[in-house]
Amino acid sequence: MRYAPAGPGQRGAALTVALDHHRPDQEVFLCRPLPMVAGARPRLPVAGTPAGGIHLPGRFTG
């Protein structure tokens, strides 16, 4: 079976791809894997996400 090459929006680590599509007014819900959550927490505010817009496991409501 042959696979098509990954498009530009599909290349890189999940967090890097997500930040490429992120808009500062969006809220972000982080879950697993825990190393990715730990890596995302300092990067999201730099990308424009306010602290109140970052939701961590155990704090999800709905």
Summary of the structure (lengths in Angstrom):
residues: 62
radius of gyration: 13.6
end to end distance: 41.7
largest distance: 45.3
contacts: 113
relative contact order: 0.18
helix: 44%
strand: 6%
